[in-house]
Each structure stands twice: as structure tokens, then as C-alpha cells.
């Protein structure tokens, strides 16, 4: 677990739920990639009635 200063979080648009991917090269240089939190693939879809009236539909 790490603490990222607020100024860096704002600059990189890091939000709660985002992940950080840490890698290094052969020289020992550290790279950090921000992996944005992805929400459900169907979050923008409206439900469609499928007929029936019970909980089994």
C-alpha cells in the first residue's frame, strides 16, 4: 500500500478504485501505470421487459 500525494493524484486523474501497475526495467527504473477502474459493460443500458411476472423471468 502506498500514499500518493494529492497533487499527483489530481495531475494523473487517479480516482478511488483505480489500480496502479508497477514495473521496472533492467536498469532499475520504476514505471507506474494508472489502470482506470472500469464499470460494468452494461451500466449505460436500460432494462428491457422480457415478459412474465415472476422472479424466474
C-alpha positions as CSV (number, residue, x, y, z in Angstrom):
1,X,0.0,0.0,0.0
2,X,1.3,3.5,-0.9
3,X,0.2,7.0,-0.3
4,X,0.1,9.2,-3.4
5,X,0.2,12.9,-2.7
6,X,-3.0,14.8,-3.7
7,X,-1.2,17.0,-6.3
8,X,0.0,13.9,-8.2
9,X,-3.5,12.2,-7.9
10,X,-5.1,15.3,-9.4
11,X,-2.5,15.6,-12.1
12,X,-2.9,12.0,-13.2
13,X,-6.6,11.9,-12.5
14,X,-6.3,9.0,-10.1
15,X,-9.7,8.2,-8.5
16,X,-10.8,5.7,-5.9
17,X,-10.9,2.2,-7.4
18,X,-8.2,2.9,-9.9
19,X,-5.2,0.4,-9.8
20,X,-1.5,1.1,-10.2
21,X,0.6,-1.3,-12.3
22,X,4.3,-1.2,-11.1
23,X,7.1,-2.4,-13.4
24,X,10.9,-1.9,-13.6
25,X,13.4,-2.1,-16.5
26,X,16.8,-3.8,-16.4
27,X,18.4,-0.6,-15.1
28,X,16.0,-0.4,-12.2
29,X,13.9,2.5,-13.4
30,X,10.5,2.3,-11.9
31,X,7.4,2.8,-14.0
32,X,3.8,3.2,-12.7
33,X,0.8,2.9,-15.0
34,X,-2.7,4.1,-13.8
35,X,-5.3,1.5,-14.7
36,X,-8.7,3.2,-14.6
37,X,-11.5,1.4,-12.8
38,X,-13.9,0.0,-15.4
39,X,-17.5,-0.2,-14.6
40,X,-19.9,-2.8,-15.8
41,X,-20.1,-3.2,-19.5
42,X,-23.9,-2.8,-19.4
43,X,-24.1,0.2,-17.0
44,X,-25.5,2.5,-19.7
45,X,-28.2,0.1,-20.9
46,X,-31.8,0.4,-19.9
47,X,-33.5,-2.8,-18.8
48,X,-36.0,-4.4,-21.2
49,X,-39.1,-6.2,-20.1
50,X,-38.9,-9.9,-21.1
51,X,-42.4,-10.8,-20.2
52,X,-43.7,-13.0,-17.4
53,X,-44.5,-11.8,-14.0
54,X,-42.4,-13.8,-11.6
55,X,-38.9,-13.9,-10.3
56,X,-38.0,-16.5,-12.9
57,X,-38.0,-14.1,-15.8
